[in-house]
Amino acid sequence: MQDNDDLLSEDELALIHALQLAPRASWAELGHALGVDPVTVARRWQRLTARGAAWVGVSPGPRLFDRVCLAYLRIDCAAGQAGAAVEALARHPHLVTLERAAGPHHILATAGAADLAAMSRYTLDVLPALPEITAVRADLITHMFTEGGDWRIDALAPEQRTRLAAPAARPPSKRDRGRLTDQDRALLDALAQDGRAAYSALAAQLGTGAAAVKRRIDELTRLGLFRFRCDFARPLGGWPVAVTFWATAPTDQLHRIGHALVELPQIRNCAAITGTHNLLLQASLHSVADVLAFENQLAAAHPELTIGERVVTLRHDKLLGRVLDPQGRSMSVVAPDIWSAPGNRVRNG
């Protein structure tokens, strides 16, 4: 049973929602939106991060999906070996999420690689070589309609959200550098550890200037390659249930349905995929009883959509590089690195 002392308060949820909208906003900006002084906001965030209950990191931008190869994996393990497999897989920088599932497959995962050849090597050679793993099935993502960085909790009033609304993004200029360099990858590693790190701290870590760091972060986000994302321990915030649906939509209606589904507040991820089904949905819900109600909602809104399989997550073990405890709290970070050769880089959290 969950200790009520661990549950996130309304004030903490409001701060998390504010940081979902403006992950790198100043304490003054956040305090103005929340109606409290900046010192109070900073202390509240420090308490959240100290206990691993919330964090800010980096998330793929919409243009990154066109440049890399991503897949949803279903992994089977030898009897009694799922825990050992998760412990080993959590150190893989190519596996950005890990979940243990209440279904026919022991582990659900999201993997990223530089291209199809690298993904093939990872899923056909690297993963099956682990002694705990007996089978790997990959559904390649052909189009990402939305990912978890777009998901929002509902803890702020409309006027508070307006205060944190981001300004319209400037289109990339011809001078924008869209190729990711080794310096960029080092920067993203640092931001995975702390997405709110000061420019000066990042510059000291990378051996460059704070102005150069700011310019490159602005470029990468403006180009749609990366963005910042606030996450939290969902079981402590009232969203203990994650469910994955594999669905089939008529091919000529897939994009229309996919774009409509992302408007549902429960949807965390929605992607077109290869395989038996052509659509994958992941939703955050308040209870297991909500799974049937949500599926009925999907059926009523989109009768042409056929749900082929639904699986509830028993435990989130890794989320965008954050290794989690059973309550969803961040224990350590294995920064994603989808550009390195699979199998060459296994990290300790």
N, C-alpha and C positions, 0 to 999 in steps of 0.2 A: 504493500500500500504506500502511496506517495505521501511523504511528510508535507503537511501544508506550509511549513516554514520554508520549504524549498520552492514553492510555487511563485511564479512571477506576479508582482503586484500590478495594479492598474497603472501606477506611475511608471513602472519599469516597461510595461507593454507600450505605453504611450511613447516613451523614449525610443524603443525599438522600432515602432512604426515611423517615427520621425527620421530615424537613421536609414530605414528602408527607402524613404523618399529622398533623403539628402545625406548619403553615407559619410561625406567628408565636410559637412557643414561645421562652422565654428560653434564653440559652446555658446557664444552670444546669440547666434542665429537660432540654435536649438532652444535656448532658454526663452527667446522671444516667442517662438511658436508654441512652446509648452506653458508659458506664463510663469516661469520660475527664473531665478538668477543663474548666470552661467556657472558659478561655483557649484551650485546644487546639482546641475546637470552633469558636470564633470565627475563629481563624486559618485553620483548614481551610476554612471557608466563604468567607473573604476570598480565599483562593487560587483557589477554584472560580469565584467571581464575577469576579475580575480577569481570568481567561482566557476568560470567557464560557461556561464549561462547565456552569454551573447557575445558576438564578435563581428567585426567587419573585415572582409577579405575581398578578393577579386573574383569576377564572374565572367564567363565568355560573353563577348558582345555579338550582336547579330551578324556582323561580317566575318567573324572568325569561323562560323559554321561552314562557310563556303571554302575555307582554306585548309581544313583538316578533315580527318575521318573520325567519326564518332559512332559508337555502337552501344546498344543495351545487351548485356550478357546475362544468360542463365547458366549457372554453374552448379554441377552436381559433385558431391563429395562422398568419399568412403564413409561407411557407418561410423558415427561418432567423431568425425574429423572436421565438421564444419567450423567449430571454434578455432582449431589450429589453422585451418585454411584462411579464415578471416584475419588472424593475427599475422600470417605471412603476407597476404594480399594487401593489407593496410599499408605496407611499406612500399608498394609499387606506385610510382608517380603517374603511371598511365591509367590507374584506376582511380577515378575522381570520387565515386560514390560506391558504398558497399552496404547492402541490406540483407539481413537474414529473413527468409520468407516463410509464410504459412501456406505452402503449396508444394507442387511436385518437384521443384528445384530448390536446393538448399540456400543458394545465394543469388541475389540480383545485384548487378553492378552496372555502372556506366564507365566506359573506357574511351580514351582518346589517343589518337596516334597521328603522326604527321601526314600519312597518306594511306591508301588502301594496302599497299605492300607491307607497310609497317604494322597495320592492324592485322593483316593475315598472319604475319610472323608471330605477333603477340598471342592471337587466339588459337593458332594451329600448332605452334611450337613451344612458346614460353609457358603459357598457362597449363597445358596438359602435362608438362614435365614435372609439375609440383606433385609430390607423392600423395597429397590429400585429395587431389582433384581427379574425378573419374570421367567427366564430360563437360564440354563448353559449347554453348549454342549462342551465336551472335546474330542480332537483328541490327543491320546497319541503318543509321539515321540518314534519310534522303532529304528531309526538310524539317527544321525545327520551328514550330509555330510559336512556342514560348518555352522558357526555361525558368528554373526556380528563382532567378533574380527578379522576375516580374511579379512574383507572388507577394501579396500584401496582407497584413492583418488589419483589423478594423478597430483601431484604438484611438483615433484622432477625430475631432470634429471637422466638418468641411472647411471652416475658416482657418483652422490650424494647418490643414493640408495645403491650403492656398498660400500660406506664408512660406512654405517650404518648396513650392513648385519650382522646378528647374527652369532656367531661361531657355529659350529656343536655341538648339545647337546650331553653330555655324557650319556650313558645308566645308569639307576638307579642301584646303588650297592645293595648288599644283606642287607646292613645295613639301607637302606632307609626306613623310617617309613611312610607307606601309609595311615594309619588310622588317620582321622582328630580328633584332641583333642579339648577340650574346649579352650585351649590356641590358637590353630590354628584358631578357629572360631572368637576369639577376635582379632587376628591378621588380619583376612580377613575383619572384621568389620572396623578396622582402615584403611586398605588399600582401602576399598570402599569409604571412605571419601577423601582420598588423596593417589593415587597410586604412587606418587613420594615422599612421606614422607621419610625423612632420617631415616636410621637404628637407629640412636641414639634417635630420637623422638619417633619412634615406641617402642623402648626398654623402654623408660621412661614411656610411656603410659601403657605398659604391665607389668612393674615391673620385667624386665629381662635384659640380656646383649645384646648389639648391635651385637656382633658376633653370639650369639645364634639366634637372629632374622634373620640375613643374611643367616645363614645355613639353617634355616627352610624354608625361602622363596625360596632359591635355590632348596631345596628338593621338595617342592610342585610344582614348575614349571618344574623341571626335570622329575618328575613323571607324568606330563601331567594332573594334577588335576586342576591347575589354571595357568593363565597367565595374563599379564598386557595388558591394552587396552586403547587407546586414542580415545575419542569421542568428538563430537562438535555439535553445533547447526546447523543442516543440512540446514534449510531454509536460514540461513545467509551465508552458504558456497556454495550455488548453487545447492543443492539437496533437494528441498522442497517437492518432491513427493515420497511417499512410497506406494508400491502396493503389495498386497498379492494375490497369485494364489493358488487355490486348483486344483491339476492335477491328472490324472491317467496314469500310465505307465504300460506296460505289466510286470507282476511280474518277469519273468525271465530276464528282461532288466532293472529293477529298479535301481540296483546298478550301472550299466554302465552309465545310463542316469544321475543319481544323481551326479556321479563323473565328468561327462562332464559338467554339468550345473554350477558347482562351479568355472569353469574356466572363466565364463562370468563376466566381471568387474562390471556389474550392480547388480549381485546377492549378497545379504547380508546374508540371511539365506536360507538353503535348508535342508529339513528333510523328511525322510520316516515316515508316520503317519498311525494310524488306522482310520477306518471310511469309508465313501462312497468313498473318494479319498485316494490314497496311497502316495501322494507326495505334500509337501507344499513348495512354493517358496516365498521369499520376496526380492524385488528389490528396490534400490534407483535410482530415475530418476530425470532429470532436469525439466520436465514439464509433465502435464497431457497428452499432445499430444504424448509423448514418450511411453505411456502405450500400445497403439495399435501397434506402431512400434516394441516395444520389444516383444509383443506377436507374431507378425508375424515372428520375428527373431527366437523365440522358435519353432514355427511351421515349419519353413524352415529347421532348424538344426535337429529337432527331430519330424518328421511327425507322429511317433507312439505315441507321447505324446498328451493326450487330456486335454485341459484346461476346467474344469468344472465351475469354478467361479473365478472372479477377483474382488477385493475390494480395493479402494484407501483410504488411511488413511487421515482423515480430520485433526486430531491433535494427535501428540505424547504427552501423558501426563506423561509417565514414561519410562525410558530406563535404564535397568540394575541397578535399584535402585535409579536412579536420577529422581527426580520430576522436570518436565520441565514446562516452561511458554509457551504461544502460539507460540513464535518464536523459540522454541527448546532450550532455555537457561536453564541451571541448576539453580534451586532455592533452593533445599535442597536434602538431601540424606536419603533414607530409605534402609539401607544396607540389601541385600538379606540374608535370613536365611531359607534355605530349610530343615534344619535338625530338627528344633523345631516342636512340635506338632501343627498342623494347628488350628488356632483360639486362641491359648494360648498367642500369642505374636503379638500385634498390636502396631506399633511404630508411634511416631510423627516425621515428617521430620525436 
